[in-house]
Structure formats: C-alpha cells, structure tokens
C-alpha cells in the first residue's frame, strides 16, 4: 500500500546517469524478481520486467549494500523482491484490477478483498514510489540456508496483517519485522507502515520524477 500525493509527477522515459544494477554492485545479493515471472499477485510476468535486472538509484543501492554488509556478522542477509518499477508496470496493475478474479491468486494475496478495490483502498497506486528509483521491497534471510525469516505474511499480501506493527502475527514475526525496519532505518531508509517489506531512501535523488525506461 502506498498513499501518494494527488499531484502526478512527470514521467521520464530515458534512463539517467545514477541508476545501477543491484546484481552488479552486490554480486552476493539474493534476488527473487517476482514481477519477472508468474509468482506474483497478477499470476503472470509484468510489463517492464523482461530484462531480469533489478535497478536502483546509486544512492539507494549503496545504502542497501551497507545494510547487507551489516548483516554478515549476525549470519543474515537480504533478499530483494523488487526495486525500480517502470511506470508501465504500475499502469498494468491498474488494468489488471479491471479483469476477472483468479480464485487461487485471490486466496493467496488478497483473501479479504476484491481486486477492484485494491486501488480504492490504497493497496495499489497510480504513482508508485518504486517508479522514482529509490524504493526497495525485501526481506531477511539466513545466510547459510537462504531461508527467509518468518515475517508473518508473504510478500505483496494485501491485508492488515502486512502492517509493520500488526498485532495479528506472532511475537517472533513482529521481532523479525522490527529487525528489518531498524536495519533499514539505520542506513537512511524510511518504512511504509502498511507493508513490512517496503522501504524508500529518505534522501532519494529524484523525489518528483517517475521513470518508465527498461
């Protein structure tokens, strides 16, 4: 869920200097680019993700690398689901909400809601911070096994239980969320209260521009 300002920022379709590929900057980073395949709430690859790359502003990527480095000593690491999101992907999400429901996807990602309500309720937005290039969706993993720490819900679960401070998850799950939030905050990222996995660099370089390059 992202509650953005009503004003629509300009959309820039060329890639500026200052974006980097996460896998090049952080070769040991575990990634699971959900929107590049079918393992996401739409059930299909999303336009704009065909390259299989994760991009971020250099400032956000370097801050994320510092988070990853800080986790080494405690045997943990980062697993990234999404970073820069082209505006065409955001537009696709809006179009997707107008289609028919898939019962299995609904049960997995939004069991208490109708897909047509996801924009109205703010779970999806037309101006996503991801399209500004300094927002990342991630979780924590055990370095040895690669297993995700239990955060209480899956990524992109559209429900109150995904709130970072939800009381509808266990104490250990809340502690895991708190650890992620603390680590990201200590390296300059701001959390989104409604999604435990979503963080935006506070000093993002393009706060007023949406991008749509691939």
C-alpha positions in Angstrom: 0.0 0.0 0.0 1.3 3.4 -1.0 -0.6 6.6 -0.3 0.9 9.1 -2.7 0.1 12.8 -3.2 -2.7 13.6 -5.6 -0.3 15.6 -7.9 1.1 13.4 -10.7 4.8 13.9 -11.2 6.2 14.0 -14.7 7.2 10.7 -16.3 10.7 10.4 -17.8 11.3 7.7 -20.3 15.1 7.8 -20.6 17.5 6.3 -18.1 19.5 9.0 -16.3 23.1 8.6 -15.0 22.9 7.5 -11.4 21.0 4.2 -11.8 22.9 0.9 -11.1 22.1 -2.8 -11.4 21.9 -4.3 -7.9 23.3 -7.7 -9.0 26.5 -6.0 -10.3 27.0 -3.8 -7.2 26.1 -6.7 -4.9 27.0 -10.0 -6.6 26.2 -12.0 -3.4 22.7 -10.5 -3.1 19.8 -13.0 -3.2 17.1 -11.8 -5.6 13.7 -13.1 -6.4 12.2 -10.7 -9.0 8.6 -11.6 -8.6 7.2 -9.5 -11.4 9.6 -11.0 -14.0 7.7 -14.3 -13.7 4.3 -15.7 -12.7 4.9 -15.9 -8.9 3.1 -12.6 -8.1 -0.4 -11.4 -7.4 -1.2 -11.0 -11.2 -0.2 -14.6 -11.9 1.9 -13.5 -15.0 5.0 -11.6 -16.0 4.6 -7.9 -15.7 5.5 -5.4 -18.5 8.8 -3.7 -17.9 10.5 -6.7 -16.1 11.6 -8.7 -19.2 15.3 -7.8 -18.6 15.5 -9.7 -15.4 17.5 -6.9 -13.8 17.0 -5.0 -10.6 17.8 -1.4 -10.8 18.1 1.3 -8.1 19.5 4.8 -7.8 23.1 4.6 -6.9 22.4 6.3 -3.6 19.8 3.7 -2.6 21.9 0.8 -3.9 24.9 1.8 -1.9 22.8 2.2 1.2 21.3 -1.2 0.6 24.9 -2.6 0.2 25.7 -1.2 3.6 22.7 -2.9 5.1 23.8 -6.2 3.6 27.3 -5.7 5.0 26.0 -5.0 8.5 24.1 -8.4 8.4 27.2 -10.5 7.7 28.3 -10.6 11.3 25.0 -12.0 12.5 24.6 -14.6 9.8 21.8 -12.9 7.9 21.4 -11.3 4.5 18.9 -9.5 2.3 16.6 -11.0 -0.3 15.1 -8.5 -2.7 11.8 -8.9 -4.5 11.5 -5.5 -6.3 13.3 -2.2 -6.7 12.9 0.3 -9.6 9.5 -0.3 -11.1 8.8 1.2 -14.6 5.6 3.3 -14.8 4.2 0.9 -17.4 4.2 -1.8 -14.7 2.2 0.4 -12.4 -0.3 1.1 -15.3 -0.5 -2.6 -15.9 -1.6 -3.2 -12.3 -4.4 -0.8 -12.7 -5.6 -2.6 -15.9 -5.3 -5.9 -14.1 -7.7 -4.8 -11.4 -10.4 -4.4 -14.1 -10.2 -8.1 -15.1 -11.8 -11.2 -13.7 -10.6 -12.6 -10.4 -8.5 -15.8 -10.2 -9.7 -17.7 -7.1 -6.2 -19.1 -6.3 -4.5 -15.8 -6.6 -7.2 -14.1 -4.5 -6.8 -16.6 -1.7 -3.0 -16.2 -1.7 -2.7 -12.5 -2.0 -6.0 -10.7 -1.1 -8.4 -13.2 0.5 -10.5 -10.5 2.3 -10.8 -8.1 -0.6 -12.0 -7.8 -4.2 -9.3 -6.9 -6.7 -11.4 -4.0 -8.0 -11.0 -2.4 -4.5 -7.2 -2.6 -4.3 -6.6 0.9 -5.8 -9.6 2.4 -4.0 -8.2 1.2 -0.7 -4.6 2.3 -1.5 -3.0 -1.2 -1.7 -2.1 -0.2 -5.3 -1.5 3.3 -6.5 -1.1 5.1 -9.8 2.1 7.0 -8.7 4.3 4.5 -7.0 7.5 5.4 -5.1 9.1 2.5 -6.8 9.0 4.4 -10.1 11.2 7.1 -8.6 14.0 4.6 -8.4 14.9 4.6 -4.7 12.4 2.2 -3.2 13.1 -1.5 -2.5 11.0 -4.4 -1.4 12.9 -7.0 0.6 13.1 -9.5 3.5 15.8 -11.0 5.6 17.3 -14.5 5.1 19.6 -16.9 6.9 23.0 -16.7 5.2 23.7 -20.4 5.3 20.3 -21.9 4.3 18.9 -19.0 2.3 15.7 -19.4 4.1 13.6 -16.3 4.7 12.9 -15.2 8.2 9.3 -15.6 9.1 7.6 -12.2 8.7 4.1 -13.5 9.2 2.8 -12.9 5.6 4.0 -13.4 2.1 5.3 -10.5 0.1 2.5 -8.5 -1.5 -0.1 -9.8 0.8 -2.9 -7.2 0.7 -4.2 -7.3 4.2 -4.0 -5.5 7.6 -1.7 -8.3 8.7 1.0 -6.9 6.4 1.3 -3.7 8.5 4.7 -3.5 10.1 3.1 -3.2 13.6 0.3 -5.7 13.1 -0.8 -7.5 16.2 -2.2 -10.3 14.1 1.2 -12.0 13.8 3.3 -13.7 16.4 5.8 -12.0 18.7 8.7 -13.6 16.8 7.3 -12.4 13.5 6.9 -8.9 14.8 10.5 -9.1 16.1 11.7 -10.1 12.7 9.9 -7.2 11.1 11.3 -4.8 13.7 14.9 -6.0 13.0 14.4 -5.4 9.3 12.9 -1.9 9.9 15.7 -1.0 12.4 18.5 -2.1 10.0 17.0 -0.2 7.0 16.3 2.9 9.1 19.9 3.0 10.4 21.0 3.2 6.7 18.7 6.0 5.7 15.6 4.2 4.5 12.0 5.1 5.5 9.5 2.4 6.1 5.9 2.2 4.8 3.6 1.4 7.7 1.2 -0.7 5.7 3.9 -3.0 4.2 6.6 -4.6 6.3 8.8 -5.2 3.2 8.7 -1.7 1.6 11.4 1.0 2.2 12.3 4.2 0.4 15.6 6.1 0.7 14.9 9.3 2.7 17.3 11.4 0.6 16.2 10.0 -2.8 17.7 11.8 -5.7 14.5 12.0 -7.8 11.6 12.7 -5.4 9.5 14.4 -8.0 10.0 12.2 -11.1 8.6 8.9 -12.2 10.6 6.8 -14.7 9.5 4.5 -17.4 12.7 3.1 -19.0 13.5 -0.6 -19.3 
